[in-house]
Amino acid sequence: MTNQPEILALIARHLEYPNDLECKAQVDQFRKQSAENEAFYHSVEKVWHLSGQASPLANLDDKQVAERFEKKLNKQQQILPKKQVKLSRSTVFFRWAAAAVILLALGSLIYLYSGGSKSLFHKQRSYASDALPGSNKAILVLADGRKISLSDVNNGNVAKEAGLSITKTADGQLVYNVLEEISSGATKDDTYNTIETPKGGVWQIKLPDGSSVWLNAASSLTYPISFAKGKNRIVELKGEAYFEVSKDKEHPFIVKTAKQEVEVLGTHFNINSYADESEVKTTLLEGSVKVVPYLAGEQANVLKPGEQSILNAKGINIKEVDADEAIDWKNGYFMFNNERQESIMRKIARWYNVQIEYADASAKDVMYYGSISRFENVSKLLRKFEQTGEVRFEINKNKITVYKETER
């Protein structure tokens, strides 16, 4: 079955009339054909139930059912924001249909249901080059200036410094341990290490206090090799990291960035503070944090789980968000919720270690919903964007050029 409004109408009729055994049999057959079909079914089901009771469909044709469903979705502006580009009817259908997928994080659909590998708008493009996804890569900079490539050293002992041993576990995590033969008093709180991830690299580290930190690509974390003597546990972040902080009421954990600091006692949160982004985003998943902006005139704000602070040149704003979207990178996905192409391409540049160039500036403003695995080659990701009919790409070695497609 390739007619998309027909598929939508079939699913809609099944959801309203679940006792229609013939309709149910057709839906079940469609769902069994592929994992993408199953994901699409659940995305439609999710939006259907979120939007309330259905209106009678018995006397409507497939086109009318599709239009009715579109109207139902448009009532959910708090769930699915308005698009900011002009869309054809067919493009709108596929975008909002798979937009529901992001609500469930159902995997490798990108805000449209592609119906397989064939594009709905043009033949699959070929590219002159491709780029592999990022992987576990990082550099450890010791206090004496030594640099250790963590992806190149074997598991086990990495280094010893100021009464501590630094080891690399089988899953690639970096762990600090106090040496038994040296008392904790021999360690120095003013001795710092830095872990740096390049473009196309991520890494996880367990700090001396037991806190775990996941570093995204093109990021760095500077921290003391012991928190034993200091009143506060202070680290400095450039780029993006997800923190799971060990509880210690007597020693608050403070993350400093170029534009703010975040104070916690024990919690899970994400900070996005890249130099090439105009906003610093702090998202709380568990516990409580206090965000203290360095911007003159701005007060400290305490976040609750599910809240995000957004700091820019104009000030700070607090809003409720789907916290899972903030840590999509940690969970192996790109997730887009009404996100501009320009913002997405910055993420792609960092993860695939590529340069981005725009042949048409208007391509920067195309908006997207959806999710896709971060572990696909960049060509597969770009083809998903091209299936919308809004943009096209060229890959030449490590440079991606973005073009705006003309109206069809």
Secondary structure as UniProt FT lines:
FT   HELIX           4..16
FT   TURN            18..19
FT   HELIX           21..32
FT   HELIX           35..50
FT   TURN            58..59
FT   HELIX           62..74
FT   TURN            77..79
FT   HELIX           89..104
FT   STRAND          135..136
FT   STRAND          139..141
FT   TURN            143..144
FT   STRAND          147..149
FT   TURN            150..152
FT   STRAND          156..161
FT   TURN            162..163
FT   STRAND          164..168
FT   TURN            170..171
FT   STRAND          174..178
FT   TURN            180..181
FT   HELIX           184..186
FT   TURN            189..190
FT   STRAND          192..197
FT   TURN            199..200
FT   STRAND          201..206
FT   TURN            208..209
FT   STRAND          212..215
FT   TURN            217..218
FT   STRAND          219..224
FT   STRAND          233..244
FT   TURN            249..250
FT   STRAND          253..256
FT   STRAND          260..264
FT   STRAND          268..273
FT   TURN            275..276
FT   STRAND          280..286
FT   STRAND          289..293
FT   TURN            296..297
FT   STRAND          301..303
FT   TURN            305..306
FT   STRAND          307..312
FT   TURN            313..314
FT   STRAND          315..320
FT   HELIX           323..326
FT   TURN            327..332
FT   STRAND          333..340
FT   HELIX           341..352
FT   STRAND          355..358
FT   HELIX           361..365
FT   STRAND          367..373
FT   TURN            374..375
FT   HELIX           378..386
FT   TURN            387..389
FT   STRAND          391..396
FT   TURN            397..398
FT   STRAND          399..404
//
